[in-house]
Amino acid sequence: MTLDLRIFTEPQQGASYDTQLAVAQATERLGFSAFFRSDHYLAMGGDGLPGPTDSWTTLAGIARETTTVRLGTLVSSATFRHPGVLAIQVAQVDQMSGGRVELGLGTGWFGAEHAAYGIPFPDKRFGMLEEQLEILTGLWGTPVGETFDFSGTHYTLTDSPALPKPTQEQIPVIVGGGGPRRTPALAARFASEYNQAFPELDTIGPRIGVINQALTAAGRSPESLTQSVALVLAVGADEAEFTRRAAAIGREPAELREHGIAGTVTEAVDRLASLRDQGVERVYLQVLDQQDLDHLDLIAREVAPQL
């Protein structure tokens, strides 16, 4: 099995639209399958200059400036957008891209960004996420000419025309999270992919087992859901280059080697092969220095062909 490698960025740390576009176009040119970005409005350390960019506005622009690479969020927060509006946004960007969009959706967790921009941040958000997934899939799946209604604890939709429709017959939905019961059930019900974000490496295989059990309980085969992980990337052609890249993102080399795809090319290949052996099918490579396009080139030339 060939491991699917995707590029994943954190623009809230400081990246203009132009910077993100350059990364996305490099992602496409170098043969990675997708360009994904986080959905945050506040930097987590540093000054965050020039300031945040909205995920779906950004992806709409990138959709018109690329042709093959898939585009999505890892992950959008259910607190940021009403589900009816999000359904329209995602469907429109899917149209603008010719059917290349995927949606990662989660409960949101970063209270400070909500306070900074006046976004409500309720203590209990899992119910919001569940209803949003019901509404999104319901709106997109309603036949043209019919209407969609929904009455829940958090949202009510009445006589929605359920338009516009995405270009894809079904938008791939990505669900993540570490809950023991509700999250696996949610993934089994709605997701085409389950993502583990920055897990401890020895927990990845057992977590895949938990998700597979939930799939079986829901009457789905494990093969019907893609298993993915997101891990930080810092690789050098030699030790000096790796050390330089670690310093550029403010991380210690030993810590990166322990928790990410890091070190020399050989170390990166070995780590990725180990993930594949545990059942991982897709890896989101978290690129924190978006100015360093040579980093992506190194992975495309030296690492990806060995997987």
C-alpha positions as CSV (number, residue, x, y, z in Angstrom):
1,M,0.0,0.0,0.0
2,T,1.3,3.4,-1.0
3,L,1.1,5.9,1.9
4,D,-0.8,9.1,0.9
5,L,1.1,12.2,1.9
6,R,-0.6,15.5,2.3
7,I,0.7,19.0,3.2
8,F,-0.9,20.6,6.3
9,T,-0.3,24.2,7.3
10,E,-1.1,26.4,10.3
11,P,-1.7,29.9,8.8
12,Q,-2.8,31.5,12.0
13,Q,0.8,31.5,13.1
14,G,1.5,34.0,10.4
15,A,0.9,33.5,6.7
16,S,-0.7,35.8,4.1
17,Y,-3.0,34.4,1.4
18,D,-0.1,34.7,-1.1
19,T,2.2,32.6,1.1
20,Q,-0.5,29.9,1.4
21,L,-1.1,30.0,-2.3
22,A,2.6,29.4,-2.9
23,V,2.6,26.4,-0.6
24,A,-0.5,25.0,-2.3
25,Q,0.9,25.4,-5.7
26,A,4.1,23.8,-4.6
27,T,2.1,21.0,-3.1
28,E,0.4,20.4,-6.4
29,R,3.6,20.7,-8.5
30,L,5.5,18.3,-6.3
31,G,2.9,15.6,-6.4
32,F,1.4,15.6,-2.9
33,S,-2.3,14.7,-2.9
34,A,-3.7,17.6,-0.9
35,F,-3.2,21.0,0.7
36,F,-4.9,21.4,4.0
37,R,-5.0,24.2,6.5
38,S,-6.1,24.6,10.1
39,D,-9.1,26.7,10.9
40,H,-8.0,29.2,13.6
41,Y,-8.3,32.9,14.1
42,L,-5.6,33.5,16.7
43,A,-1.9,32.6,16.8
44,M,-0.7,30.1,19.4
45,G,2.6,31.9,20.3
46,G,4.4,34.6,18.4
47,D,2.8,37.8,16.9
48,G,0.8,36.0,14.2
49,L,1.6,38.8,11.7
50,P,0.1,39.6,9.3
51,G,-3.0,38.2,11.0
52,P,-5.4,35.4,10.5
53,T,-7.0,34.4,7.2
54,D,-10.4,32.7,7.0
55,S,-10.2,29.1,5.9
56,W,-13.0,28.9,3.4
57,T,-12.2,32.3,1.9
58,T,-8.6,31.2,1.4
59,L,-9.5,27.8,0.0
60,A,-11.9,29.5,-2.5
61,G,-9.1,31.6,-3.8
62,I,-6.7,28.6,-4.0
63,A,-9.4,26.5,-5.7
64,R,-9.2,28.9,-8.7
65,E,-5.3,28.9,-8.8
66,T,-4.8,25.1,-8.7
67,T,-6.1,22.2,-10.8
68,T,-5.6,18.8,-9.3
69,V,-4.6,19.0,-5.6
70,R,-7.4,18.4,-3.1
71,L,-8.2,21.1,-0.6
72,G,-9.6,21.1,2.9
73,T,-9.6,21.9,6.6
74,L,-8.1,20.0,9.5
75,V,-10.4,21.0,11.1
76,S,-13.1,23.6,10.9
77,S,-14.7,24.4,14.2
78,A,-18.4,23.9,14.7
79,T,-18.5,27.1,16.7
80,F,-17.4,29.3,13.9
81,R,-20.2,29.0,11.3
82,H,-23.9,28.1,11.3
83,P,-24.2,24.7,9.5
84,G,-26.5,26.1,6.8
85,V,-23.9,28.7,5.9
86,L,-21.0,26.2,6.1
87,A,-22.9,23.9,3.8
88,I,-23.2,26.7,1.2
89,Q,-19.5,27.7,1.6
90,V,-18.1,24.2,1.2
91,A,-20.4,23.4,-1.7
92,Q,-19.4,26.6,-3.5
93,V,-15.7,26.0,-3.0
94,D,-16.2,22.4,-4.2
95,Q,-17.8,23.9,-7.4
96,M,-15.0,26.4,-7.7
97,S,-12.4,23.6,-7.5
98,G,-14.1,21.2,-9.8
99,G,-14.9,18.8,-7.0
100,R,-11.7,18.7,-4.9
101,V,-12.9,19.7,-1.5
102,E,-12.9,17.8,1.8
103,L,-14.3,19.0,5.1
104,G,-12.7,18.2,8.5
105,L,-15.1,19.3,11.2
106,G,-14.6,19.3,15.0
107,T,-16.0,20.9,18.2
108,G,-13.4,23.6,18.5
109,W,-11.1,23.9,21.6
110,F,-9.2,27.2,21.6
111,G,-11.2,29.4,23.9
112,A,-8.9,32.5,23.5
113,E,-9.6,32.9,19.8
114,H,-13.4,32.9,20.5
115,A,-12.9,35.6,23.1
116,A,-10.7,37.6,20.9
117,Y,-13.2,37.8,18.0
118,G,-16.5,37.7,19.9
119,I,-17.4,34.1,19.0
120,P,-19.6,32.2,21.5
121,F,-17.8,29.3,23.1
122,P,-20.3,27.1,25.0
123,D,-18.9,24.5,27.5
124,K,-20.7,21.6,25.8
125,R,-20.1,21.5,22.0
126,F,-20.3,17.8,21.0
127,G,-24.0,18.0,20.4
128,M,-23.4,21.0,18.1
129,L,-20.9,19.0,16.1
130,E,-23.3,16.0,15.8
131,E,-26.2,18.2,14.6
132,Q,-23.9,20.1,12.2
133,L,-22.9,16.8,10.6
134,E,-26.5,15.7,10.3
135,I,-27.4,19.0,8.7
136,L,-24.5,19.2,6.3
137,T,-24.9,15.7,5.0
138,G,-28.7,16.2,4.9
139,L,-28.5,19.4,2.9
140,W,-26.0,18.0,0.4
141,G,-27.9,14.8,0.0
142,T,-31.4,16.2,-0.5
143,P,-32.4,15.7,-4.2
144,V,-32.8,18.9,-6.2
145,G,-36.3,20.1,-6.1
146,E,-36.9,18.7,-2.6
147,T,-36.6,20.6,0.7
148,F,-34.8,19.7,3.9
149,D,-36.1,20.2,7.4
150,F,-34.3,19.7,10.7
151,S,-35.3,20.2,14.3
152,G,-32.6,19.8,16.9
153,T,-31.4,21.1,20.3
154,H,-29.1,23.6,18.7
155,Y,-30.4,24.2,15.1
156,T,-33.7,24.3,13.3
157,L,-34.0,24.4,9.5
158,T,-37.4,24.8,7.8
159,D,-38.2,24.3,4.1
160,S,-34.5,24.7,3.1
161,P,-34.1,24.4,-0.7
162,A,-30.8,22.6,0.2
163,L,-28.8,24.5,-2.4
164,P,-26.3,24.8,-3.8
165,K,-25.1,21.3,-4.4
166,P,-21.4,20.3,-4.4
167,T,-19.8,19.1,-7.6
168,Q,-18.8,15.8,-5.9
169,E,-21.6,13.4,-5.3
170,Q,-20.4,13.2,-1.6
171,I,-18.1,15.6,0.1
172,P,-15.5,13.6,2.1
173,V,-16.0,14.3,5.8
174,I,-13.1,14.0,8.2
175,V,-13.7,13.4,11.9
176,G,-11.1,13.3,14.7
177,G,-10.9,13.3,18.4
178,G,-9.9,11.0,21.2
179,G,-13.2,10.2,23.0
180,P,-13.7,6.5,23.8
181,R,-17.3,6.1,22.6
182,R,-19.1,9.1,21.1
183,T,-16.3,10.1,18.7
184,P,-15.9,6.6,17.2
185,A,-19.7,6.4,16.8
186,L,-19.8,9.8,15.1
187,A,-17.0,8.8,12.7
188,A,-18.7,5.5,11.9
189,R,-21.9,7.4,11.1
190,F,-20.7,10.3,9.1
191,A,-17.0,10.2,8.2
192,S,-15.1,8.9,5.2
193,E,-11.8,9.5,7.2
194,Y,-10.8,9.4,10.8
195,N,-7.8,11.5,11.8
196,Q,-5.5,11.3,14.8
197,A,-4.0,14.8,15.4
198,F,-0.5,14.7,16.9
199,P,-1.0,11.4,18.8
200,E,1.6,9.7,20.9
201,L,3.0,7.2,18.4
202,D,2.4,4.1,20.5
203,T,-1.4,5.0,20.7
204,I,-2.0,5.1,17.0
205,G,-2.5,1.4,16.4
206,P,-4.8,0.8,19.4
207,R,-6.9,3.8,18.4
208,I,-7.4,2.4,14.9
209,G,-8.6,-0.8,16.6
210,V,-11.2,1.2,18.5
211,I,-12.5,3.0,15.4
212,N,-12.7,-0.3,13.5
213,Q,-14.8,-1.8,16.3
214,A,-17.2,1.2,16.0
215,L,-17.4,0.7,12.2
216,T,-18.2,-3.0,12.6
217,A,-20.9,-2.1,15.2
218,A,-22.4,0.3,12.7
219,G,-22.5,-2.2,9.9
220,R,-19.6,-0.7,8.0
221,S,-16.4,-2.4,6.9
222,P,-13.1,-1.0,8.3
223,E,-12.0,-0.6,4.7
224,S,-14.7,2.0,4.1
225,L,-13.0,4.6,6.2
226,T,-9.5,6.0,5.7
227,Q,-7.2,6.1,8.8
228,S,-5.0,9.1,8.9
229,V,-2.6,11.0,11.3
230,A,-1.3,14.5,11.4
231,L,2.3,14.9,12.6
232,V,4.9,17.7,12.5
233,L,7.4,17.7,9.7
234,A,11.1,18.6,10.1
235,V,13.5,16.7,7.8
236,G,16.9,17.5,6.5
237,A,19.2,16.1,3.8
238,D,21.8,15.9,6.6
239,E,21.9,16.5,10.3
240,A,22.9,20.2,9.9
241,E,19.9,20.9,7.7
242,F,17.5,19.1,10.1
243,T,18.9,21.1,13.0
244,R,18.4,24.3,11.1
245,R,14.8,23.4,10.3
246,A,14.1,22.5,13.9
247,A,15.5,25.9,15.0
248,A,13.4,27.7,12.4
249,I,10.2,26.4,14.0
250,G,11.4,26.8,17.6
251,R,11.5,23.1,18.4
252,E,14.2,20.9,19.9
253,P,15.6,18.2,17.6
254,A,15.2,15.4,20.1
255,E,11.6,16.3,20.8
256,L,10.8,16.4,17.1
257,R,12.3,13.0,16.6
258,E,10.2,11.6,19.4
259,H,6.9,13.0,18.2
260,G,7.0,13.8,14.5
261,I,8.3,12.9,11.1
262,A,11.8,14.3,11.8
263,G,15.5,13.8,11.4
264,T,17.2,12.6,8.2
265,V,15.6,11.3,5.1
266,T,16.2,7.7,6.3
267,E,14.6,8.4,9.7
268,A,11.5,10.0,8.0
269,V,11.1,7.0,5.7
270,D,11.4,4.6,8.6
271,R,8.8,6.5,10.7
272,L,6.3,6.7,7.9
273,A,6.8,3.0,7.1
274,S,6.1,2.2,10.7
275,L,2.9,4.2,10.6
276,R,1.8,2.3,7.5
277,D,2.5,-1.0,9.3
278,Q,0.2,0.1,12.1
279,G,-2.7,0.7,9.6
280,V,-2.2,4.4,8.8
281,E,-3.1,5.1,5.2
282,R,-2.7,8.9,5.0
283,V,-0.3,11.3,6.8
284,Y,-0.8,15.0,7.0
285,L,2.7,16.6,7.2
286,Q,2.4,19.7,9.4
287,V,4.6,22.3,7.7
288,L,5.2,25.1,10.2
289,D,7.7,27.2,8.1
290,Q,5.7,28.1,5.0
291,Q,8.6,30.1,3.5
292,D,10.7,26.9,3.2
293,L,9.5,25.4,0.0
294,D,12.8,23.4,-0.4
295,H,11.5,21.4,2.6
296,L,8.6,20.1,0.5
297,D,10.9,19.5,-2.4
298,L,13.1,17.3,-0.3
299,I,10.2,15.2,0.9
300,A,8.8,14.8,-2.7
301,R,12.2,13.8,-4.1
302,E,13.8,11.7,-1.4
303,V,11.1,10.5,0.9
304,A,7.8,9.9,-1.0
305,P,9.4,7.6,-3.7
306,Q,10.4,5.2,-1.0
307,L,6.8,4.8,0.3
